[in-house]
Amino acid sequence: MLTRFRYYLYATIIAVLLIIAIFFYYQTYSLNSLYSFHETNLNMSGLCSQNTPSLVIYYADNCRTCTDTIDSFQNVTSLFGLWGNNTFYSGYFCAWKFNISAYNSNTTNDLPDAAISIFNQIGMDRVPMIVFNGKYYKIGGFSNNQTAYNEILKYICLSINESMPQCS
């Protein structure tokens, strides 16, 4: 009788642990797929005055991973042009930084309608979010600055279809 009780107890414990393991597996899979790079086909017209690719980063003041991501975004884009007063100057692409916190609190009005439309379409109210010429996007930060730098450079090069020295 005691042996049968132990058998049921162990079977129950194993079943509960298996259910917990499956739950955590699917949670991890769900988060990994959310925070990875995704292919997309977004219309980004209206962000650049010239007919060049557009790169956009969305961030917020209360986002702990945004600072590292913005720093890496600025450092990588600076390989292709210059930043000045939140405006990027380059012959290869346009780059934008949008502070969603400032927009939500109505303390800025310099966001094009196209940028808000893109954020509402795919952002799920999550930041940081980077969109590479409507071809790729990523929601969420990176594990460290070097990974952010490398991944942002890779997707800039993919999105502008260039084999420039910066991309090799």
LINGI-V78887 format. One record per helix or strand. SS is the DSSP state (A for helix, B for strand). FROM is the first residue (numbers start at 1). TO is the last residue. Records with the same first field share a line. If there is no record, write none. Layout:
SS = FROM-TO  FROM-TO
This chain:
A = 2-34  66-77  100-104  113-122  145-160  165-167
B = 37-39  53-59  82-84  87-89  93-99  129-132  136-139
